[in-house]
Amino acid sequence: MGILQDLLKDIPIPKMVKIKQQFDQQQIENVSEAVTEKLQQEKVRSLVKPGMSIAVAVGSRGVDRIVEITAATIAFLKERGAHPFIVPSMGSHGGATSQGQIDVLKHLGITEKSIGAPIRSSMDVVKIDELPNGLPVYLDKYASEADGIVVINRIKPHTAFRGPVESGIMKMISIGLGKQKGAEACHQMGFKYMAENVPAMASVIMKKHPVLFGVATVENAFDKAAIIDVLTEEEIMEKEKNLQAQAKELLPKLFFDQIDVLVIDEIGKNISGDGMDPNITGRFPTPYATGGPDVSKMVVLDLTPETEGNANGVGTADFTTQRLVDKMDRDVTYANGLTSTVCSPTKIATTLLNDREAIQAAIKTCNILDFHTVKMVRIKNTLEISEIEVSESLLPYVQKHPRIDVITEPAEWVFSKEGNLL
């Protein structure tokens, strides 16, 4: 037994109770129909003329029903006599290569066959202007040559800054369509100024190139499309602010103001750009975003297979496992920090041999007098927080909460002989 095992051997791990958090489940059943209905408004129809070449910007990860939304938009543009094509709009994602971005779209289910339009992928951009602060503004070359641009994206809170406009249509225009150079430029001055630079860059692009409209979605706590709207260029600035406020209202959350130890089974880029959504954990990579619970110590146990070694976010935790570190692709992970300029999430958290020791280390260091009373929450990942586990000490609280149901009796954790969770 080494020094670490000796320090942790007597730290008790509490019994856990499975609970269910109740969230608003409103969602749109027929997404294609809802998109088509919005597109058929005269204010939108009048923007599309026969023969127009239209670049349709798509590329944000995890958007609910993105294939159906994109296909419906393409069908509408064709019906109006236009010639639409897809432009991958994801900044530097996909390894910042043309083929890599096509592969990302394919992973999302977007292919030329599935959406009925060609895909034109290139990392080439044109510099169209500069902001007053000197930041260059870039636009995808194919999009710059089109007669019109259409943007499809989900509107949601950002993970590293706060502002009237965060993740959504304007961010897709400024960063997504800017490809690697645009993403780098927008991040150059850091997240402190992102709330200013994102809409400023988007406004410059919209002034110089015809962004016809944006197809915007807002999702509920279960990542299902709850709101769909089509915003003309004149409406984007104001309407996106309103949709952002609605997105924050629908955001899932942990119904606990203070947590001694938060255990997260897995993190990954398929879960969140930050590996785990800071809006859920309360642990943000920058000081320019706030919200969520006050967590004393946080543990991440493993990576998702889909993240392919990208461990961005592990540095936001206090403890992790050797298993996670062994799966980590450091080049891919560190590239996130070099692009975003935020490197703390790519650091490696204090690493313990197995799950049991990592959890015990978090309990030992969470600054409470009696370890048996630890207020602990365990979640699979930040996408799945309806059914979660909490320690016995939180039972009195959850039994009184109007939006929490208790599902099981308290039970012990089950570890393998190697000390990992079964």
N, C-alpha and C positions, 0 to 999 in steps of 0.2 A: 504494500500500500504506500503510495507516494504522499507528499505533503498536501496536495489538493484533495485527495480522497480522504485523508485524515481530517481535514478541515470540514468536509461536507458530510461525513458518514452519519452524523447524528441529527442532521437537519430533517425535520419531518415534512412529508408531502401530504397535503390535506386530501380527504375524500372529496369527490366532485359530484355535482348534480347537473343533469342535463336539463336545460330550460329552452323555451321558445319565446323569442321576441316578436311582437306583432307589429308589422309595418303596413302602410297603405299599399294595397295591391292593385290599384287602378292601372289598367293597361289597355292598349289598342289591340283588338283582336285581329282585324283585317288591315294590316299595315299598308299593303299595296293600294288598297282602295282609299285609305286615308291620305296617302301621298298624292294619288291621282286627283282626288277631290280638291286638294289645296292647289295643285298645279293648274287645274282648269279654271281658276279665277281669271277674270279678264285682265287684271293688272299684271298677271304673270304671262298669260297667252300672248298678249300684245308685245312682249319683249322678244319673242322668238319669231324670226322671219325665215321664210323658205330659203334654202341654200346656205344658211349660216354654218360656219365651222365652229363647234362649241366644245371647249375643253371642260370635262367634268372631273373635278378634284375629289378624289376619294383616298382613304388610307388610314384613318384612325383605328386603332386596335379595339376589338371587342364591342363594336357598336351593334346593338340588337337589330337583327333582320336587315343587315347592311346590304345583302345581295338583293333582297326584294325591293328595298328603297332605291337602290341604284338602278335596277332593272326597270322599275316603274318610271324613274326620271328619264332614262334613256328612251323608253317607249314613247313618252310624252314629247320629247324633243324630235324624235323621228316623225311622229304624227303631225307635228307642226312643219315638217319639211326640212328640218335642220340635219346636219351631219355631225353627230356627237362622237367624241372619243374620250377614253379615260386617261387621266394623267395621275400617276401615283403621287400623292401629296402627303409626305410623311417626314419632311426634313431630312435627317441623316439616317433614318432607320433603314433596315435591310442592308447593313454594312456600307451604306452610302454608295451603293453601286446600282446601275440601271437594272441588271438582272435580279439583284437582291430585292429591289422594291417590287418587281413583278412577282417574285416568290412570296413576298409578304402579302400581296393582294390575293394570290392563289390560296394561301393559307386561310385568308378571310372568306374564301369561296368566290372571289371575284375573278373571273376569267372572261375572255372574249366571248366564249360560248354562253356562259351563265348570265351575262348582262346584255349581250347582243350588240356590242360595239368594240372597235379595236382599242388596244392599249398602247399608248405611246410613252415609253419610259426613257428618260434621259436625266443625267445629273447636270446637264448644261443649263445655265441660267443667264439672264441678261440683267445687268444693273440698270434700273430705271430711274433712280434718284438717290438722294441722301436726305436723312432727317436733319433738322437744324442742329442737332447735337453731333452730327458727323457720321452717324451710322448709315452704312449703305443699305439700300433696299433692292432685293433681288426677286426675280420671277422666273419660273420654269420657262425654258425657251419655247416649248410647244404651246404652252398656255399664252405666252406673249404674242404668238403669231395667229391665234384664233380670233374669230369675230366676236366671241363672247366666252365668258367663264361662268360655270355653275359650281357651287361648293356644297358638298354633303358632309355633315358632321354632327356629332352629339355635343350638346352643351352641358357642361358639368363644372363643378369647382376644381380649380387647379390644386396641385399638391405642394406648390412652393411659393405662391404669392396670392395676394388678395386684391381685388379691384372690381369695378362694375362689370368688366368683361374679363373672363378668365379663359377656360378652354371652350372652344366652340368655333363658330364660323370665322371670326376675325383672326383667331390664332391659326386656323387652317390657311387663311389667305397669306398671312405674314410669314409664318414659319413653315407650314406644310408645303405650300407652293414655292417657297424660297429654296427648297431642297437643302443640301448640306451647308452651302454658303449662307443662305438666309437664316437657317437655324443658328449657325455660329454667330452671325451678326446680331441677331436678336438677343442672344445670351451674353454677348460681349461685355455689357455693362452690369451683368448680374441680375438676379431676380428682384433686387431693390427697385429697379426701374422698369420691370417687365409690364406692370399694369399701365405704364405710359407708352412704352415702345410697341407693344403688340397692336393696339388700335391705331397708333400713329403710322406704323408701317402699312397696315391694312388700308388705311385711308388714302395713303399715297398711291398704292396699287389700284384701288378702286377709282381714283381720280384719273389715272393715266390709262387704265385698261377697263373694258366693259365687263364688270362682274354683274351678270344679269340678275341672279338671285342665289339665295342659299337655302338648302333643304335642311332644316334643323330638327333634331329630336331631343327630347328630355326623357330620361329613364327613371323608373321607380326603384325602390330599394332592392328589387330582385333583378335588376338590370334588364327590365322589359320596357319597351317603348310605351310611355304614358302620354306623351304630348308630341305631336308632329305639326310643324308649321313651315311655310315657305315665305321667306323674307326677301323683298326686292332690295336692290342696292340702297335705295333711299331709306329703307326701314331697318337695315341690318344693325346700325349703331344703337338705336333706341330699343328695338324689340329684343335684341340679344340680351340687353341688360335685364329685361323683365323675365326672359326665359332662364337666365342665370339665377335669379332670385327664386324661381319655382324649382329649379334643380336642387338648390340648397335645402329647400323645404322637404323634398322627397328623398334626400340622401339618407341611406341607412346609417345606423349609429349603434354604439354600445350604450345601453341605458344605465351607465355608471359614471358618476362624476370623478371618482377617484378609485384607482386600481393599484394594489401593491405589486402584483406580478401579472403580466399579460404573456401568455404562451401562445405562439403562432406556429402551427404545424408546418406550414410551407409558405415560401415567398417565390415570386417569379415575375418576369416581364409580361406574361400572359394574364397575371392578376392585376398588376398596376405598373405604370412606368417606373415607379419607385419600389417595385417588388412587393410592397404592401401599401395600401392607400393610407397616407398620413391623416386624411380626414376621419378615418376610422380609429386609428391607433393614438392619435394626438401627438405623434412624434413627427415633426416636420423637418425637412432637410435644410431649411433656411429660417431666419427669424421673421420673414415677411408673410408668413401664413400662420393662422391660429385656428383652434377648434378641437373638438374631441375631448376624451377623458385625460385626466392627470395620471400618468402611469409612472410608478416609481422605477420598476425594472421590467425590461422586456426581453423575451427569449424567442429566437427563431430556430427551428429544428432542422429544416430540410429545404431543398429547392424542388420546384415542380419540374417534371420531365420536359415540358414545353419551353422552359426558359433556356434550355441548352447551355447551362453553365453560367448564364448571366446572373450574378448574385447582387446586382444593384439593390441597395436597401439594407444589406446585412450590417452595414456600419451604423445604421440608425438604431439597431438593437444593442443591448448591453452584453448579451451572451448568445453564443451559438454552439454548434456541435462540430466535431471533427468530420462527421459524415458530410455535412454541408460544405465545409471548406475543401474537402477532397473532390467534390463535384464542380468546384468553382473554376470557370475559365477567366483568368485574371485579365487577359488582354481585352476580351469582350466587355467585362465588367468595368475596367478602368476607362474604356473608351467613352462610357456614359459620362463619367466625371469630366473628362477632357472636353467633351462637346458642350455640356451644360454649365461648366465651370464650378459645379458643386461636387466636391470630392469626398465629403464626409460619409455619404451613404455607401461608397465603394470600399471603405476601410473594412478590415476584418474585425468583427467584435471579439471579445474575450472568448476563447474557444476551449470547450470542455470535451472530454473523451466521448460522452454519450448523452442521451436525452435526460436521464435521471440526474446526472451531475450538473448539467446546464440549468435544469429547473431548481435543483437544490441551491445552486450558486445564486440564482435570482432571489430566492426566498431569504437566504442568509444576508444578502446585502440590501434588502428593501426597507431597512430602517424602521422595524417595528420591535416592540419588546418581547412579545410572545409569538413565536413562529407558528403555533397551532391556530392562531386567529388570522392568518394571512388571507387577504382579500384577493383571490386569484381568479382570473378568467382565462379560459382556453378556447381558441377558435381554430378552425381548419385553415382558413385564409381570410383575407379582408373582403372577398366576394361573397362568402357564405357565412353570414352572421345572424341568420334567423335562429337556427338551432345551435347552441353553444353550450359550454360547461362552465360552471362556477363553483367555487369552494363552499363548504358548509357554512362558513362564517357569513356568507352573503344571503343565506336562505331567508332570514327575517325581512330583509329588504325586498327580495324578489317576490316573496309571498304577498306583499302589500302593493306591489307595482301593478297598475291597471293594464299595462301592455306586455306583461311577462307571465307565462304559464310554466309551472314546474312539471317536467315530464317523467323524471325518474327519482328513485331514492338515492341517497349518497352511496358512492362506490369508490373502491380503491383504484389507483392507477395500476395498469398491468404492463410490466416491463419484461423484456427478454433477458436471458442470462447475460447478454452483452450490455444490458442497461438501457436498451432502446424501447420505445413504446410499441406495443403490439396493436 
